[in-house]
Amino acid sequence: MELYGLIYSPYMARVVIAARHKKIKHKITLPKDGIKSPAFLKMNPLGKMPVMKDGKTVLFESSVILEYLDAKFKKNRIIPAAAKAGAQVRLISAIFAEYVQPAIFALFAQRDPAKRDMAVVEAKQAELNRFLDIAEGLLLAKPYAAGNKLTHADCVAVPALFFLDIVGRLFGIQKPLGDRKKLSRYMAKARKDKLLGGVLKEMEQAIKAVIPGL
Ligand SMILES: N[C@@H](CCC(=O)N[C@@H](CS)C(=O)NCC(=O)O)C(=O)O
């Protein structure tokens, strides 16, 4: 299997976490002439990473790839089969994918102090705090997002929270998670986890190559 993209992309990281957790043999590849090249656009007309190539199957959109991986490779399921447990996992994923991460990205877009719109920053910070409170309420952090097993929720939450840390550094925010105990414990554990911690380190290395001095 080939996974096209750069690990600092939280969308790519989601897929890498799932592939490693499921012990799927894969290779991380950079599109030869970039993600806007004709060859890459043939695989993903949106020109975005990640793209997955599994034999003749080519897929894009991280959530679709995660579904495919879980359906095809039954080992170490990331979405529990039971309706309620599966929904709980998906709910945590949705909060991070649809709310927390977009608010973080909106702040990331304001990273240049010279071009920063403080009204936008304040509005997005308030929004982000509200979403983090909701995530704090839903998270189990025992030690994984939805319990004692790594799931789809961790594939989404950990890369999103990696970016929260980056935004914190870019904006000089000491504790971007504030006093949220579960989220803080969750990320501390994730950093020590072999798989999640490894991905976090790779994301850190990769983003430092793009934003020097971070
Ligand atoms: N909804 C997509 C989003 C993918 C995405 O936005 N990827 C970014 C990297 S973080 C990208 O490739 N951006 C390049 C561009 O939009 O030109 C997914 O879940 O895979």
The ligand as a Gaussian input file, in Angstrom:
#p B3LYP/6-31G(d) Opt

LIG

0 1
 N      -10.908000      16.665000       3.643000
 C       -9.564000      16.289000       3.276000
 C       -8.630000      17.429000       3.599000
 C       -7.230000      17.193000       3.075000
 C       -6.396000      18.471000       3.127000
 O       -6.904000      19.596000       3.225000
 N       -5.077000      18.301000       3.029000
 C       -4.205000      19.438000       3.023000
 C       -2.950000      19.165000       3.854000
 S       -3.198000      19.485000       5.547000
 C       -3.737000      19.689000       1.602000
 O       -3.380000      18.765000       0.895000
 N       -3.759000      20.963000       1.192000
 C       -3.253000      21.361000      -0.061000
 C       -4.213000      22.217000      -0.835000
 O       -5.381000      22.322000      -0.443000
 O       -3.755000      22.783000      -1.818000
 C       -9.167000      14.996000       3.984000
 O       -9.774000      14.678000       5.028000
 O       -8.314000      14.246000       3.462000

